[in-house]
């Protein structure tokens, strides 16, 4: 019996020693693992790129770095620097701006430690007052905003087209300042009326139906796809029509609303075969001229001049198409065809172009951007009009510095004075300002 007790005591002692040793081994292993984990701090990354999205509510920012979009969180400890701002916050940063960032990378979790935005020009902020669809420019806070083929428009975290911008939109424009105008890189729409999806505004549209989708119940009018719903009224004169009565090539007058992402027709008026075309009058300053196509733009609408169009200047004297210059005040009367006013008559206030056959004795002047230069022919183009340079032409730059034609650059602003001859202004004096392209 004593032997069995002794044996049991020995076994108990051995088991206790093994348990203690195992616990020590596990504790050591755990400490080793913790030390190993502490030895791997988050990776620090530096990058420069273009801000593609800013989410103030979620405290997140996205930056495009060499074609890759990097998302990162912004915290109270994140250091934010913006040119000319004393205490900037995330709300002071906009898509389209260039930023230098430092952040820590811990798996899929990126935390911004610093964000620095260097601005060469301060963004233009304000309400869209005017939209020139022909020139693709905006008037924001009294400043002209120009766009290029690479300009992006952001609204509600999505890219939209220039044509979708509306008067009254509150915008922040990122780009480059150039005197009285501003060239946009990104136009950010930050607030829009009717953000519940229904703008509440009816937009009129006169056009020809180019295609019909019977299944989707939509009609295509040029670039516009308009949905027809049960509430849409369709008429032709005093007759009520249905969607099935609509045919391709019909001339229609549509009033539509934008509901979410769709254009929904409120009413559709189909022109009758016997209905005479409606006469429309446009009055305003000429914004651009295309001498080749014999067209010009007034209040954003294109006016077409034909062989039968009567153009008159002061004292109702007949003048040539050349009398229509940029910034000239005109009154055009005609009919709308495919959203273009085909003019029957044009009245030009203070017309300067002589009638055909004039020997070049009538004085005139042109002002605007230089759009083309021909050193061989010694000519330049201002507002679609040709200006001829002779040995007697005096060209001056800023501070009345004397220049030669080779010193003049496309994109400069110019004021030319001289005499008209066969539709060409033979310049006596030219004053140019600005840097233009190529300097």
PLY file of the C-alpha trace (Angstrom):
ply
format ascii 1.0
element vertex 439
property float x
property float y
property float z
element edge 438
property int vertex1
property int vertex2
end_header
0.00 0.00 0.00
2.83 2.38 0.85
4.41 1.57 -2.53
1.23 2.57 -4.37
0.98 5.85 -2.45
4.62 6.68 -3.21
4.11 5.92 -6.91
0.98 8.11 -7.05
2.81 11.01 -5.38
5.68 10.81 -7.88
3.28 10.81 -10.87
1.41 13.83 -9.46
4.66 15.78 -9.06
5.76 14.93 -12.61
2.40 16.09 -14.12
2.60 19.40 -12.23
6.10 20.05 -13.52
5.06 19.31 -17.12
2.04 21.69 -16.84
4.22 24.51 -15.48
6.77 24.02 -18.25
4.02 24.02 -20.93
2.50 27.21 -19.55
5.87 28.93 -19.57
6.44 27.81 -23.16
3.02 29.13 -24.28
3.56 32.42 -22.45
6.94 32.82 -24.09
5.47 32.06 -27.51
2.68 34.58 -26.97
5.16 37.28 -25.93
7.29 36.44 -28.96
4.22 36.84 -31.24
3.31 40.17 -29.66
6.84 41.44 -30.09
6.76 40.29 -33.73
3.47 42.12 -34.30
4.81 45.30 -32.72
7.84 45.05 -34.97
5.64 45.66 -38.09
4.48 49.30 -38.01
2.09 50.61 -40.73
3.80 51.44 -44.01
4.34 55.18 -44.67
3.62 56.36 -48.23
4.16 59.67 -50.03
2.33 60.45 -53.28
1.33 63.29 -55.61
-1.83 63.14 -57.69
-5.15 64.70 -58.68
-8.04 64.75 -56.21
-10.94 62.84 -57.76
-13.45 62.85 -54.89
-13.96 64.52 -51.51
-16.54 63.19 -49.02
-16.80 65.62 -46.12
-19.51 63.62 -44.33
-17.50 60.38 -44.36
-14.15 62.17 -43.91
-12.72 60.42 -46.96
-10.67 61.61 -49.92
-9.75 59.90 -53.20
-6.64 60.75 -55.21
-5.65 59.52 -58.67
-1.96 58.60 -58.59
-0.53 57.52 -61.94
-3.82 55.96 -63.03
-4.63 54.33 -59.69
-7.29 55.68 -57.33
-6.19 55.72 -53.68
-8.82 56.20 -50.94
-7.87 57.36 -47.47
-9.49 58.51 -44.28
-9.00 62.04 -42.95
-8.82 62.48 -39.17
-8.52 65.28 -36.63
-4.77 64.62 -36.54
-4.42 64.97 -40.34
-2.44 68.09 -41.24
-4.16 69.97 -44.10
-2.44 72.80 -45.98
-3.99 74.89 -48.78
-2.36 77.87 -50.48
-3.47 81.23 -48.97
-5.77 79.61 -46.38
-4.86 79.89 -42.69
-6.86 77.03 -41.19
-8.16 74.89 -44.07
-10.38 71.89 -43.58
-11.40 69.01 -45.83
-14.32 71.15 -47.04
-11.82 73.61 -48.58
-10.45 70.97 -50.98
-12.09 70.18 -54.32
-11.87 67.52 -57.05
-9.49 68.52 -59.84
-6.87 70.02 -57.55
-3.33 68.65 -57.33
-2.29 67.42 -53.90
0.78 66.03 -52.17
-0.23 63.48 -49.56
1.42 61.40 -46.87
-0.50 58.46 -45.44
-0.02 55.22 -43.54
-0.95 51.95 -45.21
-2.13 49.22 -42.85
-3.62 46.50 -45.00
-6.64 48.01 -46.76
-6.85 50.86 -44.26
-5.20 54.10 -45.44
-4.94 57.00 -42.99
-3.90 60.46 -44.21
-1.27 62.12 -42.05
-0.87 65.23 -44.24
-2.53 66.75 -47.32
-0.98 69.74 -49.11
-2.83 71.50 -51.96
-0.77 74.01 -53.95
-2.92 76.44 -55.93
-1.59 78.62 -58.73
-5.10 80.10 -59.06
-7.86 80.27 -56.47
-11.07 78.40 -57.46
-13.98 80.41 -58.84
-17.02 80.06 -56.58
-20.56 81.25 -57.19
-23.80 80.77 -59.07
-23.99 80.05 -62.81
-25.46 83.26 -64.23
-25.10 82.62 -67.96
-24.38 79.63 -70.20
-23.03 79.95 -73.76
-23.54 76.52 -75.34
-21.90 77.59 -78.60
-18.67 78.77 -76.99
-19.03 76.36 -74.05
-18.44 79.10 -71.50
-20.11 80.07 -68.22
-20.51 83.32 -66.35
-19.92 82.71 -62.63
-19.83 85.60 -60.19
-19.31 88.01 -63.08
-16.27 86.05 -64.34
-16.14 84.21 -67.66
-15.27 80.53 -67.26
-13.91 78.84 -70.38
-13.88 75.08 -70.95
-11.70 72.83 -73.07
-12.06 69.32 -74.46
-10.50 67.96 -71.25
-12.66 69.91 -68.78
-14.63 67.62 -66.45
-17.97 68.39 -64.80
-18.80 66.72 -61.44
-22.24 66.52 -59.86
-23.38 64.17 -57.10
-20.17 62.07 -57.31
-20.64 61.51 -61.04
-19.21 62.95 -64.26
-21.79 64.79 -66.37
-21.62 66.79 -69.62
-21.31 70.55 -70.07
-24.83 70.59 -71.55
-26.24 69.33 -68.23
-25.08 72.42 -66.32
-28.01 74.73 -65.46
-28.42 78.38 -64.67
-28.69 78.73 -60.91
-26.29 75.87 -60.17
-23.86 76.72 -57.37
-20.37 75.72 -58.53
-16.73 75.64 -57.52
-14.47 75.77 -60.56
-10.88 74.53 -60.37
-8.52 75.71 -63.09
-6.21 78.48 -64.24
-6.82 82.21 -64.10
-6.02 84.18 -67.26
-6.88 87.84 -66.81
-10.60 88.46 -67.09
-11.38 84.79 -67.83
-10.77 81.48 -66.11
-9.99 78.18 -67.89
-11.68 75.31 -66.07
-10.07 71.97 -65.34
-12.98 70.68 -63.25
-16.43 72.25 -62.66
-17.88 70.99 -59.37
-21.63 71.50 -58.96
-22.05 71.72 -55.19
-25.74 72.65 -55.00
-28.69 72.48 -57.38
-32.33 73.46 -57.04
-34.79 70.58 -57.06
-32.33 67.98 -55.79
-35.25 65.72 -54.91
-35.08 64.54 -58.52
-37.71 66.80 -60.06
-36.32 70.16 -61.12
-39.85 71.57 -61.29
-38.89 73.58 -64.37
-40.32 72.92 -67.81
-37.85 73.16 -70.67
-39.18 73.88 -74.18
-37.67 72.10 -77.19
-38.51 72.45 -80.89
-37.15 69.67 -83.06
-37.85 66.79 -85.42
-38.45 63.24 -84.15
-35.47 61.20 -85.38
-36.43 57.85 -83.82
-39.11 56.21 -81.64
-38.73 53.37 -79.11
-42.21 51.87 -78.78
-41.20 49.50 -75.98
-39.53 52.14 -73.80
-42.06 54.78 -74.90
-39.39 57.34 -75.74
-38.79 59.68 -78.68
-35.39 60.94 -79.79
-35.04 64.61 -80.70
-31.49 65.21 -81.84
-29.36 64.55 -78.75
-32.37 64.41 -76.41
-34.22 61.21 -75.48
-37.62 62.12 -73.99
-39.89 59.67 -72.18
-43.65 59.78 -72.79
-45.80 58.89 -69.77
-49.56 58.60 -69.16
-49.74 62.21 -67.97
-48.11 63.53 -71.19
-50.57 65.49 -73.36
-50.09 65.01 -77.12
-51.95 67.32 -79.51
-51.99 68.39 -83.15
-53.96 71.59 -83.46
-57.22 70.89 -81.60
-56.91 67.12 -82.04
-55.72 64.87 -79.18
-53.20 62.18 -80.19
-51.69 59.09 -78.56
-48.09 57.88 -78.40
-48.85 55.51 -81.30
-49.75 58.50 -83.51
-46.20 59.88 -83.27
-44.04 59.22 -86.33
-40.43 59.80 -87.31
-39.68 63.12 -89.08
-42.60 64.84 -87.37
-41.89 68.44 -86.30
-42.82 68.82 -82.65
-42.70 71.30 -79.81
-41.98 69.49 -76.54
-42.08 70.73 -72.96
-40.22 68.40 -70.61
-39.01 68.12 -67.02
-35.90 66.42 -65.75
-36.91 63.75 -63.23
-33.88 62.06 -61.69
-31.90 60.99 -64.77
-34.74 61.07 -67.32
-36.31 63.75 -69.49
-40.08 63.31 -69.09
-42.46 64.98 -71.54
-45.17 67.20 -70.05
-46.68 68.08 -73.42
-46.01 67.38 -77.11
-47.44 69.61 -79.83
-47.22 68.17 -83.32
-47.04 70.69 -86.16
-49.85 70.45 -88.72
-49.06 70.25 -92.42
-51.00 73.45 -93.10
-49.61 75.27 -90.08
-47.32 78.07 -91.24
-43.86 78.19 -89.67
-43.69 80.49 -86.66
-41.62 83.64 -87.00
-38.97 84.10 -84.31
-36.98 87.20 -83.46
-33.55 87.25 -81.80
-31.85 90.40 -80.57
-28.49 90.77 -78.90
-24.76 90.95 -79.37
-23.02 88.63 -81.83
-20.95 86.09 -79.89
-19.19 84.34 -82.80
-19.20 84.34 -86.62
-18.55 81.57 -89.14
-17.92 83.33 -92.46
-17.64 80.04 -94.36
-20.97 78.62 -93.18
-22.58 82.10 -93.22
-23.77 81.67 -89.63
-23.44 83.63 -86.40
-24.45 83.11 -82.77
-26.72 85.42 -80.74
-27.77 84.66 -77.13
-26.47 81.12 -77.57
-28.56 80.41 -80.71
-27.22 79.88 -84.22
-28.54 82.12 -87.01
-28.19 81.03 -90.67
-27.94 83.59 -93.49
-29.07 82.47 -96.96
-29.01 84.06 -100.41
-32.48 85.48 -99.79
-31.67 86.98 -96.37
-31.86 90.78 -96.38
-29.09 92.39 -94.29
-29.43 96.08 -93.50
-27.30 98.54 -91.58
-27.77 102.15 -90.59
-30.46 104.12 -92.43
-31.80 100.81 -93.79
-28.95 100.56 -96.29
-28.20 97.08 -97.59
-24.86 95.74 -96.34
-22.89 92.53 -96.87
-22.53 89.57 -94.48
-19.17 91.06 -93.44
-21.09 93.73 -91.53
-21.96 91.08 -88.95
-19.00 91.14 -86.56
-18.36 89.91 -83.03
-19.96 92.24 -80.44
-22.15 93.91 -83.09
-25.77 94.34 -81.97
-28.19 92.64 -84.37
-31.87 91.81 -84.71
-32.51 88.61 -86.67
-35.98 87.54 -87.83
-36.75 84.13 -89.34
-38.05 80.62 -88.72
-36.62 77.80 -86.62
-35.40 74.76 -88.54
-33.63 72.00 -86.59
-32.94 74.43 -83.74
-31.31 76.94 -86.14
-32.88 80.32 -86.94
-32.94 80.65 -90.74
-33.00 84.41 -91.13
-35.25 86.27 -93.56
-33.81 89.60 -92.37
-30.97 90.86 -90.22
-30.64 94.41 -88.91
-27.08 95.40 -87.88
-26.71 98.46 -85.67
-23.78 100.67 -86.66
-22.81 98.40 -89.58
-19.26 99.09 -90.78
-18.96 96.82 -93.81
-19.39 98.67 -97.14
-21.92 97.42 -99.69
-20.58 95.15 -102.48
-18.55 97.14 -104.99
-17.34 99.74 -102.49
-13.81 100.75 -103.32
-12.52 100.40 -99.78
-13.09 103.93 -98.55
-15.31 103.14 -95.56
-13.53 103.09 -92.25
-14.05 100.22 -89.85
-12.67 98.43 -86.82
-12.60 94.95 -85.30
-11.97 93.77 -81.74
-11.63 90.31 -80.28
-9.36 87.29 -79.98
-6.89 86.50 -82.75
-7.91 83.06 -83.99
-5.46 82.65 -86.92
-2.26 84.20 -88.33
-0.87 83.80 -91.87
2.69 85.15 -92.10
2.88 84.34 -95.82
-0.27 86.28 -96.73
0.37 88.91 -94.02
-3.08 88.47 -92.53
-4.66 87.61 -89.22
-8.23 86.68 -88.25
-10.32 88.44 -85.61
-13.85 87.19 -84.88
-13.99 85.31 -88.18
-12.96 88.41 -90.19
-9.72 88.76 -92.18
-7.38 91.65 -91.35
-4.72 92.53 -93.94
-1.31 93.85 -92.80
0.61 96.26 -95.09
3.96 98.05 -94.82
2.07 101.04 -93.42
0.27 99.07 -90.69
1.35 100.12 -87.21
1.29 97.25 -84.68
1.71 98.04 -80.98
1.72 95.84 -77.91
1.48 96.63 -74.24
3.08 99.93 -73.15
2.90 100.93 -76.85
5.82 98.69 -77.75
6.24 98.44 -81.52
5.76 94.93 -82.87
5.94 93.04 -86.15
3.41 90.49 -87.36
5.76 87.65 -86.38
5.60 88.90 -82.76
1.82 88.50 -82.66
0.48 85.19 -81.31
-2.80 83.34 -81.71
-5.03 83.90 -78.68
-3.97 87.51 -78.12
-6.69 90.13 -77.92
-6.57 92.72 -80.69
-8.18 95.99 -81.75
-7.72 96.75 -85.46
-8.64 99.98 -87.25
-8.52 100.58 -90.97
-10.64 100.55 -94.14
-12.82 97.84 -95.59
-11.98 96.53 -99.04
-13.86 93.59 -100.56
-14.82 92.28 -97.12
-11.25 92.54 -95.76
-10.18 95.14 -93.19
-6.93 96.71 -94.41
-5.40 97.68 -91.09
-3.80 101.02 -90.37
-3.36 100.45 -86.63
-3.47 97.29 -84.49
-3.24 97.17 -80.70
-2.58 93.72 -79.16
-2.63 92.62 -75.51
-2.13 89.36 -73.64
0.35 86.54 -74.11
-1.56 84.27 -76.46
-0.49 80.75 -77.32
3.13 79.79 -77.75
4.62 82.20 -75.17
0 1
1 2
2 3
3 4
4 5
5 6
6 7
7 8
8 9
9 10
10 11
11 12
12 13
13 14
14 15
15 16
16 17
17 18
18 19
19 20
20 21
21 22
22 23
23 24
24 25
25 26
26 27
27 28
28 29
29 30
30 31
31 32
32 33
33 34
34 35
35 36
36 37
37 38
38 39
39 40
40 41
41 42
42 43
43 44
44 45
45 46
46 47
47 48
48 49
49 50
50 51
51 52
52 53
53 54
54 55
55 56
56 57
57 58
58 59
59 60
60 61
61 62
62 63
63 64
64 65
65 66
66 67
67 68
68 69
69 70
70 71
71 72
72 73
73 74
74 75
75 76
76 77
77 78
78 79
79 80
80 81
81 82
82 83
83 84
84 85
85 86
86 87
87 88
88 89
89 90
90 91
91 92
92 93
93 94
94 95
95 96
96 97
97 98
98 99
99 100
100 101
101 102
102 103
103 104
104 105
105 106
106 107
107 108
108 109
109 110
110 111
111 112
112 113
113 114
114 115
115 116
116 117
117 118
118 119
119 120
120 121
121 122
122 123
123 124
124 125
125 126
126 127
127 128
128 129
129 130
130 131
131 132
132 133
133 134
134 135
135 136
136 137
137 138
138 139
139 140
140 141
141 142
142 143
143 144
144 145
145 146
146 147
147 148
148 149
149 150
150 151
151 152
152 153
153 154
154 155
155 156
156 157
157 158
158 159
159 160
160 161
161 162
162 163
163 164
164 165
165 166
166 167
167 168
168 169
169 170
170 171
171 172
172 173
173 174
174 175
175 176
176 177
177 178
178 179
179 180
180 181
181 182
182 183
183 184
184 185
185 186
186 187
187 188
188 189
189 190
190 191
191 192
192 193
193 194
194 195
195 196
196 197
197 198
198 199
199 200
200 201
201 202
202 203
203 204
204 205
205 206
206 207
207 208
208 209
209 210
210 211
211 212
212 213
213 214
214 215
215 216
216 217
217 218
218 219
219 220
220 221
221 222
222 223
223 224
224 225
225 226
226 227
227 228
228 229
229 230
230 231
231 232
232 233
233 234
234 235
235 236
236 237
237 238
238 239
239 240
240 241
241 242
242 243
243 244
244 245
245 246
246 247
247 248
248 249
249 250
250 251
251 252
252 253
253 254
254 255
255 256
256 257
257 258
258 259
259 260
260 261
261 262
262 263
263 264
264 265
265 266
266 267
267 268
268 269
269 270
270 271
271 272
272 273
273 274
274 275
275 276
276 277
277 278
278 279
279 280
280 281
281 282
282 283
283 284
284 285
285 286
286 287
287 288
288 289
289 290
290 291
291 292
292 293
293 294
294 295
295 296
296 297
297 298
298 299
299 300
300 301
301 302
302 303
303 304
304 305
305 306
306 307
307 308
308 309
309 310
310 311
311 312
312 313
313 314
314 315
315 316
316 317
317 318
318 319
319 320
320 321
321 322
322 323
323 324
324 325
325 326
326 327
327 328
328 329
329 330
330 331
331 332
332 333
333 334
334 335
335 336
336 337
337 338
338 339
339 340
340 341
341 342
342 343
343 344
344 345
345 346
346 347
347 348
348 349
349 350
350 351
351 352
352 353
353 354
354 355
355 356
356 357
357 358
358 359
359 360
360 361
361 362
362 363
363 364
364 365
365 366
366 367
367 368
368 369
369 370
370 371
371 372
372 373
373 374
374 375
375 376
376 377
377 378
378 379
379 380
380 381
381 382
382 383
383 384
384 385
385 386
386 387
387 388
388 389
389 390
390 391
391 392
392 393
393 394
394 395
395 396
396 397
397 398
398 399
399 400
400 401
401 402
402 403
403 404
404 405
405 406
406 407
407 408
408 409
409 410
410 411
411 412
412 413
413 414
414 415
415 416
416 417
417 418
418 419
419 420
420 421
421 422
422 423
423 424
424 425
425 426
426 427
427 428
428 429
429 430
430 431
431 432
432 433
433 434
434 435
435 436
436 437
437 438
